């Protein structure tokens, strides 16, 4: 969204749903060298939501102040292991010059 004489607001969002189809449920991994393990991951699925809002405020003479954030939320469900959830947040602040 462009706001005249103020700046702009941008919102990026993404949703990812990944599947792993191989697992090691019937294998003895104590006899395998982990450096040569060809792993597809444990059987299951992972969902990840990424939200990235950005606001850019015009200052003067081509300069802008930029504030951005990123929020990541991941939920993984496994067939043979415990489910995992994680949330992470990041913030950034910067200056830009347009010419």
C-alpha positions in Angstrom: 0.0 0.0 0.0 1.5 3.3 -1.0 0.5 6.4 1.1 1.4 9.7 -0.5 3.7 11.9 1.5 4.1 9.2 4.2 5.6 6.0 2.8 4.5 2.5 2.2 3.3 -0.6 3.9 4.1 -4.1 2.6 2.9 -7.4 3.9 4.5 -10.7 2.7 3.0 -14.0 3.9 3.7 -17.6 3.0 2.3 -20.9 4.1 4.3 -24.1 3.4 3.2 -27.7 3.9 6.1 -30.2 3.5 5.9 -34.0 3.6 8.6 -36.5 4.3 7.8 -40.0 3.1 10.7 -42.1 4.4 11.5 -43.0 7.9 13.7 -45.4 9.8 11.1 -47.1 12.0 12.3 -50.7 11.2 16.1 -50.0 11.0 18.8 -50.4 13.6 20.7 -47.0 13.3 23.4 -48.0 15.9 25.3 -49.9 13.2 25.1 -47.1 10.5 27.9 -44.5 10.0 25.9 -41.2 10.3 28.3 -39.5 7.8 27.0 -41.8 5.1 23.3 -41.9 6.1 21.0 -41.1 3.2 18.1 -39.6 5.1 14.7 -38.3 3.9 13.7 -37.6 7.5 11.2 -39.3 9.7 7.8 -40.0 8.1 5.4 -37.0 8.7 4.6 -33.5 7.7 5.6 -30.0 8.6 3.5 -26.8 8.3 5.3 -23.4 8.4 3.7 -19.9 8.4 5.9 -16.9 7.6 4.5 -13.4 8.0 6.8 -10.4 7.1 5.3 -6.9 7.5 7.4 -3.9 6.3 6.8 -0.2 6.8 8.8 2.5 5.1 8.3 6.1 6.3 9.5 8.9 4.0 11.7 11.4 5.8 13.0 14.0 3.3 15.1 14.4 0.2 15.0 10.7 -0.8 15.6 9.2 2.7 13.3 6.7 4.3 13.2 4.9 7.6 12.4 1.1 7.2 11.1 -1.1 10.0 10.5 -4.8 9.2 9.6 -7.9 11.2 9.4 -11.6 10.5 7.4 -14.2 12.4 7.9 -17.9 11.7 5.6 -20.6 13.1 6.3 -24.3 12.5 4.4 -27.3 13.5 5.7 -30.8 12.6 3.8 -34.0 13.1 5.8 -37.3 12.9 4.5 -40.8 12.7 7.1 -42.4 15.0 8.5 -39.5 17.0 7.0 -36.7 19.1 5.5 -33.7 17.4 7.4 -30.4 17.4 6.2 -26.8 17.4 8.4 -23.7 17.3 7.7 -19.9 17.0 10.4 -17.4 16.2 10.3 -13.6 15.8 12.8 -11.2 14.2 12.8 -7.3 13.9 14.9 -5.0 11.7 15.4 -1.3 11.4 17.2 0.6 8.7 17.6 3.6 6.5 17.2 3.7 2.7 18.1 6.4 0.1 16.1 6.6 -3.2 17.7 8.4 -6.1 
